[in-house]
């Protein structure tokens, strides 16, 4: 019986009630919403000033007004994807999937500010033999431009990955080059192509390369398609929204960019749709609360020190869930976690409270069989997990959490910041949220995050 219950916890997926999955990427602003507060100027930066947004229920509307600025930004992003204007290949981080995604917001900001076409980013350590870019899970950013430029280059069969030592050498070399950047640090680097391929991030078409005598001499005219490193973009001041969107605020701008970057592909929609249908959960009661509880390596002391967070007991999350039920009439809960014990504890708590609970357990659980759990970066480096399958699980988490009506999590987590941004952008609303530890932030790889336990790299 216990094995059967555990299996249910890993496959029970939340129904996508507001709209079919086939329309996940385009929620009409006029669609009925639960617990919806329209975007207004005073509220656009509310989450950068407080770790919770708990509005008066009298502020809720069922049909948010059309966001003209969001429509304008979406049109600009579509035009850039279709125009193939000065295309570039963005290179983000190589760590946890949430960090990889958040890093890619920087080059997408640069694309909007400079009116250039950003190609679909490589997946890094999450690539497999048949799929090497973010298009494994999401819509390609510039499909016609990518086809015209032969990207990603076809690679028959699985590719052997570099050894841990080889990957470390290449990573150190890339860091050395990045530190050497001066002035216009976003200048493309032709020699990055070799580093990308050595790390197994993508296969670069030979036509993109140029015979450059020295790495320092590479400029935009010497490569057919240059690369742009997210780490270099931190130095050229592209973080604020462009003038056309400056009044919308940083949270709004980042949320809209994430919603464009993370538009589920047809395959992703079908996969999540099948699992939702099999669970029979398309009629879960609304309003629906999303909770994300990450354990795994986040419970290690070194992570607590560097990320300014603590491994909180589930009871802390559940306290806020019950408070939201009392204030907003929450009628069901979706839980995403990497810890089987959290699922068991949540089922007991939900049964006692009379709340339907739908849980999704990471596969494989990040904390399974180890004490203390290993650091995720080291697991990736030694190929200790099917990284592509793990990424698919995170993608599913984000799709489902982004369809909830309220949220409880930790903004020290990349996944939680992304999930709430998607929730807000796709609904056209600000919705109730509690972060147990920090304000919302986005300044990838800079120590600007503010938690109750100290500062952290956001």
VMD Tcl script that draws the C-alpha trace (Angstrom):
set ca {
  {0.00 0.00 0.00}
  {2.82 2.40 0.86}
  {4.46 1.78 -2.51}
  {1.18 2.49 -4.27}
  {0.72 5.75 -2.38}
  {4.26 6.84 -3.19}
  {3.70 6.14 -6.89}
  {0.53 8.22 -6.82}
  {2.45 11.12 -5.34}
  {4.88 11.09 -8.26}
  {2.22 11.03 -10.97}
  {-0.68 13.07 -9.66}
  {-0.61 16.25 -11.72}
  {-2.71 19.33 -11.32}
  {-5.37 19.89 -13.97}
  {-4.90 22.93 -16.14}
  {-8.40 24.17 -15.53}
  {-8.41 27.69 -16.86}
  {-7.54 26.70 -20.42}
  {-6.37 23.68 -22.42}
  {-2.65 23.11 -22.42}
  {-2.60 23.84 -26.13}
  {-3.15 27.50 -25.17}
  {-0.73 27.62 -22.24}
  {1.38 30.31 -23.86}
  {-1.49 32.72 -24.56}
  {-3.88 33.36 -21.70}
  {-6.30 36.03 -22.93}
  {-6.43 38.93 -20.47}
  {-10.25 38.74 -20.48}
  {-10.34 35.14 -19.19}
  {-11.88 34.74 -15.75}
  {-9.24 34.78 -13.02}
  {-9.28 33.90 -9.32}
  {-7.63 36.14 -6.69}
  {-6.58 38.63 -9.36}
  {-5.31 42.14 -8.60}
  {-4.71 44.22 -11.76}
  {-1.22 45.56 -12.43}
  {-1.05 49.15 -11.23}
  {1.87 51.54 -10.90}
  {2.00 51.42 -7.06}
  {2.01 47.61 -7.07}
  {4.55 46.90 -9.80}
  {7.47 46.82 -7.39}
  {5.55 45.57 -4.34}
  {7.55 42.33 -4.17}
  {10.86 44.18 -4.09}
  {9.72 45.86 -0.87}
  {8.02 42.97 0.95}
  {8.32 39.20 1.06}
  {4.51 38.85 0.86}
  {1.69 40.23 -1.23}
  {-1.60 39.65 0.61}
  {-4.12 42.09 -0.86}
  {-7.54 42.94 0.48}
  {-10.07 40.59 -1.17}
  {-12.04 43.68 -2.16}
  {-9.26 44.46 -4.68}
  {-9.84 41.28 -6.72}
  {-11.29 41.40 -10.23}
  {-12.41 38.46 -12.35}
  {-11.42 40.00 -15.69}
  {-8.11 41.92 -15.63}
  {-7.78 44.82 -18.07}
  {-5.74 44.43 -21.23}
  {-2.06 45.16 -20.59}
  {-1.13 47.27 -23.62}
  {2.57 47.35 -22.68}
  {2.71 43.55 -22.44}
  {1.06 43.25 -25.86}
  {3.60 45.71 -27.30}
  {6.53 43.78 -25.82}
  {5.18 40.46 -27.11}
  {4.88 41.93 -30.61}
  {8.46 43.20 -30.44}
  {9.76 39.80 -29.33}
  {7.83 38.06 -32.13}
  {9.22 40.50 -34.71}
  {12.77 39.94 -33.49}
  {12.26 36.18 -33.70}
  {11.04 36.48 -37.29}
  {13.47 39.12 -38.57}
  {16.83 37.40 -37.95}
  {18.27 40.83 -37.15}
  {21.95 40.62 -36.08}
  {21.38 37.20 -34.46}
  {23.43 36.02 -31.52}
  {23.66 32.82 -29.48}
  {23.27 33.40 -25.70}
  {25.30 31.39 -23.24}
  {23.95 31.23 -19.69}
  {24.98 29.34 -16.60}
  {25.79 25.64 -16.28}
  {24.34 24.95 -12.85}
  {20.82 24.14 -11.64}
  {18.08 24.46 -14.26}
  {16.45 27.43 -12.54}
  {19.76 29.27 -12.49}
  {20.28 28.49 -16.18}
  {16.87 29.96 -17.04}
  {17.30 33.07 -14.90}
  {20.71 33.71 -16.47}
  {19.10 33.75 -19.92}
  {16.91 36.73 -18.99}
  {20.01 38.93 -19.25}
  {20.72 38.30 -22.95}
  {16.98 38.52 -23.70}
  {16.97 41.97 -22.07}
  {19.93 42.84 -24.30}
  {18.03 41.60 -27.38}
  {15.09 43.90 -26.59}
  {17.31 46.89 -25.79}
  {19.51 46.48 -28.90}
  {16.73 45.24 -31.25}
  {18.59 42.03 -32.10}
  {17.49 38.43 -32.58}
  {18.36 36.00 -29.82}
  {18.64 32.35 -30.88}
  {17.35 29.51 -28.74}
  {19.92 28.94 -25.96}
  {21.88 25.69 -25.59}
  {20.88 23.43 -22.69}
  {24.34 22.86 -21.31}
  {24.53 19.90 -18.93}
  {20.82 19.17 -19.52}
  {21.27 18.30 -23.21}
  {20.99 14.74 -24.43}
  {21.98 12.99 -27.66}
  {18.92 14.09 -29.60}
  {18.22 17.53 -28.14}
  {20.72 20.24 -27.24}
  {18.76 23.48 -26.89}
  {15.93 24.91 -24.81}
  {13.64 23.86 -27.67}
  {13.70 20.41 -26.06}
  {10.99 21.80 -23.77}
  {9.96 25.21 -25.06}
  {9.20 26.93 -28.33}
  {12.27 28.02 -30.30}
  {12.86 31.76 -30.16}
  {13.72 32.28 -33.84}
  {12.93 29.08 -35.76}
  {13.29 30.45 -39.30}
  {16.52 32.27 -38.45}
  {17.92 29.16 -36.79}
  {17.06 26.98 -39.78}
  {18.66 29.48 -42.14}
  {21.86 29.47 -40.10}
  {21.97 25.69 -39.63}
  {21.50 25.75 -35.87}
  {21.55 23.56 -33.96}
  {23.76 21.43 -36.19}
  {22.45 17.86 -36.58}
  {24.32 15.25 -34.59}
  {23.33 11.61 -35.21}
  {23.14 9.50 -32.06}
  {24.17 10.38 -28.52}
  {27.34 12.38 -28.04}
  {29.88 11.34 -25.46}
  {30.21 14.06 -22.85}
  {33.56 15.39 -21.65}
  {35.14 13.94 -18.57}
  {34.82 15.82 -15.30}
  {38.44 16.97 -15.61}
  {37.98 18.14 -19.22}
  {34.79 20.03 -18.34}
  {36.50 21.70 -15.38}
  {39.46 22.83 -17.52}
  {37.16 24.35 -20.13}
  {35.00 26.03 -17.49}
  {38.07 27.58 -15.84}
  {39.29 28.84 -19.20}
  {35.91 30.45 -19.93}
  {35.96 32.16 -16.53}
  {39.45 33.47 -17.25}
  {38.30 34.94 -20.57}
  {35.24 36.52 -18.95}
  {37.34 38.21 -16.27}
  {39.55 39.63 -19.02}
  {36.59 41.46 -20.59}
  {36.95 45.20 -20.29}
  {34.73 48.09 -21.39}
  {32.07 46.72 -23.75}
  {32.13 43.37 -22.02}
  {29.25 42.01 -24.11}
  {31.49 41.81 -27.19}
  {31.02 38.37 -28.81}
  {33.85 35.89 -28.49}
  {34.41 33.56 -31.45}
  {36.56 31.27 -29.32}
  {33.53 30.50 -27.15}
  {32.39 28.07 -29.84}
  {35.06 25.58 -28.89}
  {34.17 25.92 -25.22}
  {30.47 25.37 -25.93}
  {31.16 22.20 -27.88}
  {33.69 20.91 -25.36}
  {31.11 21.22 -22.60}
  {28.55 19.38 -24.73}
  {26.22 22.38 -24.70}
  {25.58 22.50 -28.44}
  {27.07 21.52 -31.78}
  {28.16 24.70 -33.55}
  {27.86 24.81 -37.38}
  {31.27 25.14 -38.99}
  {30.07 28.03 -41.13}
  {29.71 30.16 -38.03}
  {33.41 30.09 -37.28}
  {36.05 32.44 -38.59}
  {39.83 32.24 -38.75}
  {40.67 34.74 -36.05}
  {44.36 35.07 -35.21}
  {43.74 36.15 -31.59}
  {40.71 35.80 -29.30}
  {40.86 39.52 -28.53}
  {40.38 40.41 -32.20}
  {36.94 38.82 -32.49}
  {34.19 41.30 -33.25}
  {30.71 41.20 -34.74}
  {32.02 41.19 -38.33}
  {34.36 38.21 -37.92}
  {31.72 35.67 -36.95}
  {28.61 34.78 -38.88}
  {26.70 34.30 -35.62}
  {28.45 35.59 -32.48}
  {27.95 34.32 -28.96}
  {27.00 36.47 -25.99}
  {27.80 35.46 -22.44}
  {25.30 36.27 -19.71}
  {28.16 36.82 -17.29}
  {29.62 39.54 -19.51}
  {26.28 41.29 -19.84}
  {26.30 42.15 -16.15}
  {28.94 44.81 -16.87}
  {27.19 46.92 -19.49}
  {24.11 48.10 -17.62}
  {21.27 46.33 -19.45}
  {19.43 45.44 -16.25}
  {16.86 48.29 -16.13}
  {13.94 47.95 -18.58}
  {14.36 49.92 -21.82}
  {12.78 53.38 -21.87}
  {9.66 52.06 -23.61}
  {8.91 49.85 -20.59}
  {10.64 51.75 -17.79}
  {7.40 52.73 -16.05}
  {6.32 49.08 -15.80}
  {9.05 48.17 -13.29}
  {11.66 45.42 -13.10}
  {9.36 42.66 -11.82}
  {6.89 43.22 -14.67}
  {9.66 43.30 -17.31}
  {11.42 40.15 -16.11}
  {8.08 38.32 -15.79}
  {7.11 39.15 -19.38}
  {10.51 38.01 -20.70}
  {10.30 34.73 -18.78}
  {6.79 34.12 -20.13}
  {8.15 34.52 -23.68}
  {11.27 32.45 -23.09}
  {9.33 29.61 -21.41}
  {6.44 29.06 -23.83}
  {5.88 25.28 -23.67}
  {6.50 23.33 -26.84}
  {3.85 21.05 -28.33}
  {5.68 18.04 -26.87}
  {5.72 19.59 -23.40}
  {2.02 20.46 -23.59}
  {1.16 16.92 -24.67}
  {3.30 15.35 -21.94}
  {1.85 17.43 -19.13}
  {-1.64 17.12 -20.60}
  {-1.44 13.31 -20.64}
  {-0.31 13.18 -17.03}
  {-3.03 15.58 -15.94}
  {-5.66 13.56 -17.81}
  {-4.44 10.27 -16.35}
  {-4.69 11.70 -12.84}
  {-8.29 12.81 -13.50}
  {-7.62 16.20 -11.91}
  {-8.99 18.63 -14.45}
  {-11.82 19.62 -12.12}
  {-9.80 20.40 -8.99}
  {-11.56 23.04 -6.88}
  {-10.42 26.64 -7.30}
  {-8.89 28.85 -5.99}
  {-5.81 26.70 -6.09}
  {-2.68 27.27 -3.98}
  {0.76 26.29 -5.29}
  {3.47 25.28 -2.81}
  {7.07 24.47 -3.71}
  {9.29 22.83 -1.07}
  {12.88 22.22 -2.09}
  {15.08 20.09 0.11}
  {17.98 18.15 -1.39}
  {21.23 20.10 -1.42}
  {19.47 23.24 -0.15}
  {19.56 21.63 3.32}
  {23.34 21.50 3.44}
  {25.09 23.97 5.71}
  {27.23 25.33 2.88}
  {24.06 26.11 0.88}
  {22.43 27.72 3.90}
  {25.46 29.97 4.27}
  {25.84 30.96 0.60}
  {22.12 31.18 -0.28}
  {20.96 32.84 2.97}
  {18.19 30.29 3.48}
  {17.28 27.53 5.90}
  {15.79 24.09 5.41}
  {12.34 24.97 6.75}
  {9.91 22.31 8.03}
  {6.77 21.76 5.99}
  {4.72 23.13 8.90}
  {5.96 26.64 8.08}
  {4.58 26.39 4.54}
  {1.34 24.86 5.76}
  {0.80 27.66 8.29}
  {0.62 30.14 5.40}
  {-1.55 27.76 3.36}
  {-4.15 27.69 6.12}
  {-3.92 31.46 6.57}
  {-4.58 31.91 2.83}
  {-7.52 29.54 3.01}
  {-9.02 31.61 5.81}
  {-8.44 34.90 3.96}
  {-9.06 33.90 0.34}
  {-11.07 30.70 0.40}
  {-8.37 28.40 -1.00}
  {-10.09 25.12 -1.95}
  {-7.21 22.88 -3.10}
  {-3.40 22.67 -3.02}
  {-0.73 21.64 -5.52}
  {2.61 20.62 -3.98}
  {5.90 20.28 -5.88}
  {8.83 18.90 -3.91}
  {11.94 16.74 -4.12}
  {11.41 15.06 -0.73}
  {9.09 12.05 -0.30}
  {8.71 12.77 3.42}
  {7.25 16.19 2.59}
  {4.59 14.50 0.43}
  {3.66 12.15 3.29}
  {3.51 15.01 5.80}
  {1.45 17.14 3.42}
  {-1.10 14.38 2.85}
  {-1.69 14.08 6.59}
  {-2.01 17.86 6.99}
  {-4.34 18.21 3.98}
  {-6.58 15.36 5.15}
  {-6.87 16.94 8.59}
  {-7.74 20.31 7.04}
  {-10.17 18.83 4.51}
  {-8.23 20.25 1.55}
  {-7.66 18.23 -1.65}
  {-3.91 17.84 -2.24}
  {-2.18 17.08 -5.53}
  {1.54 16.36 -5.25}
  {4.40 15.98 -7.69}
  {7.68 14.46 -6.54}
  {10.92 15.19 -8.35}
  {12.24 12.19 -10.26}
  {14.68 11.15 -9.02}
  {14.30 12.82 -5.61}
  {17.34 15.03 -5.13}
  {17.76 13.85 -1.55}
  {17.18 10.13 -2.06}
  {19.60 7.80 -0.33}
  {22.20 10.30 0.82}
  {22.93 12.15 4.05}
  {23.90 14.90 3.63}
  {22.50 15.23 0.08}
  {25.09 15.97 -2.61}
  {25.42 19.39 -4.19}
  {23.44 19.45 -7.44}
  {26.34 21.01 -9.37}
  {28.59 18.08 -8.45}
  {25.87 15.58 -9.40}
  {25.66 17.18 -12.85}
  {29.44 17.30 -13.26}
  {29.93 13.60 -12.61}
  {26.88 12.59 -14.68}
  {25.27 11.15 -11.55}
  {21.73 11.70 -12.78}
  {19.72 11.74 -16.01}
  {19.92 15.52 -16.28}
  {17.54 15.77 -19.24}
  {14.79 13.91 -17.34}
  {15.44 16.01 -14.25}
  {15.05 19.16 -16.35}
  {11.76 17.85 -17.76}
  {10.51 17.50 -14.19}
  {11.39 21.11 -13.43}
  {9.65 22.20 -16.64}
  {6.50 20.38 -15.50}
  {6.76 22.02 -12.07}
  {6.93 25.45 -13.68}
  {3.98 24.79 -16.00}
  {1.78 23.66 -13.14}
  {2.89 26.13 -10.47}
  {2.44 28.89 -13.02}
  {-1.26 27.99 -13.33}
  {-2.12 28.34 -9.63}
  {-4.09 31.17 -8.04}
  {-1.78 31.85 -5.07}
  {1.75 30.82 -4.08}
  {3.84 29.86 -1.06}
  {7.57 29.26 -1.45}
  {10.98 30.88 -1.02}
  {12.31 33.63 -3.24}
  {15.85 32.51 -2.43}
  {14.95 29.73 -4.91}
  {15.35 30.45 -8.63}
  {12.46 28.12 -9.36}
  {10.09 29.97 -7.02}
  {10.98 33.37 -8.48}
  {10.45 32.04 -12.00}
  {7.20 30.26 -11.13}
  {5.61 33.33 -9.55}
  {6.78 35.51 -12.44}
  {5.10 33.11 -14.88}
  {1.95 33.05 -12.75}
  {1.76 36.85 -12.84}
  {2.62 37.33 -16.52}
  {0.34 34.61 -17.86}
  {-2.66 35.63 -15.77}
  {-2.19 39.35 -16.30}
  {-2.54 39.79 -12.52}
  {-0.68 40.05 -9.27}
  {-1.85 37.19 -7.06}
  {-1.36 36.42 -3.35}
  {2.10 35.15 -2.51}
  {4.23 34.50 0.58}
  {7.98 34.00 0.41}
  {9.20 32.45 3.65}
  {12.58 34.11 3.50}
  {13.28 36.91 1.00}
  {12.11 39.64 -1.31}
  {11.74 38.96 -5.03}
  {14.85 39.92 -7.00}
  {16.51 39.44 -10.35}
  {20.10 40.40 -10.96}
  {21.64 37.11 -11.94}
  {24.92 36.20 -10.26}
  {25.09 39.42 -8.24}
  {24.71 39.51 -4.45}
  {21.67 41.75 -4.34}
  {19.10 39.38 -2.83}
  {17.86 40.24 0.67}
  {16.76 37.37 2.90}
  {15.90 37.39 6.58}
  {19.12 35.38 6.94}
  {21.35 37.80 5.01}
  {22.23 38.69 1.43}
  {22.50 36.16 -1.38}
  {23.38 35.91 -5.06}
  {20.11 36.47 -6.86}
}
mol new
graphics top color blue
foreach p $ca { graphics top sphere $p radius 0.5 }
foreach p [lrange $ca 0 end-1] q [lrange $ca 1 end] { graphics top cylinder $p $q radius 0.2 }
display resetview
